[in-house]
Amino acid sequence: NLWVQDGATVNLTHGIYNFNEFKLAHSSIANVEDDTEVRIATALRFSLDGQVLGNGLTKFFVRGDGLSAADKSVAYGYDALFYGQVYAPYNGVVNLGDGSIFYGRFWARHIDSDCNFNIYYRAPSSVKGRVYDDSNCNWSEN
């Protein structure tokens, strides 16, 4: 397990990381370098103001082992800031937190959200997609 405590910072350098669970407590930060891959068996969870910083291309694979259909395998708290690619296709239930900003993309079995969040599409240059801005319910092609 990786549990980053209130106000703490963790740095993940190039490589592959395997965790059972990844939690960011209040105002904590995870800095991730390019080409980093994070594999999480159970859940990725954020408290208020949690941040994952990087270039937006870091891959987070989340399996959701042992969670019920109602449990969130990826849950962002209020005012989260996240740079990364989330893949949670099997048991994946992703909740995008209120007032949060995301740079990357999300693939999951189910995605739900609070309100007032923004997703700025970021992917390798060979991949195209949509930008979704919840503040005015518009999207545009990239």
Phi, psi and omega in degrees: 000145171240114178238108180271117186288168181311126175072002183273164179232138174235143179245124176251112180275178181313136175146188178246129180241135178243122180229151170287315181215147180232113181236136173247118180280181183310125175058029178265161186227137169242116175268126180237138180272163177307150177062026175268141177236128181243120180251123186237124183287317187255289189208152171245118186227141180240141167265186180307130174066020176292146183224136166243116186248143179169206183269358179089000181252359176298135182264130175244110177261122183236117183275327182077032181302134174075005180267148175283169180299335181272343182286147177271124175276337173226118182226119178261134176282182178298142174058036176285154172232122187223129173244114178165172179250121181252125177241112180219062191280339188269287176261017190287115169241114183253130175245121179269117189288156180298134176071017185264159178234131184234136173239110182149220177203163185227130173234120183207164175296322181212136177235126173233174185206163166273221179229174175058053175233160178229139173241124176252113185299128176219125181208167174308150188301341182274357184247135178251165180186199182242148173256130180241126179240106185290341184296333177226014174059037178246155173221159179217153179281144172253000000 
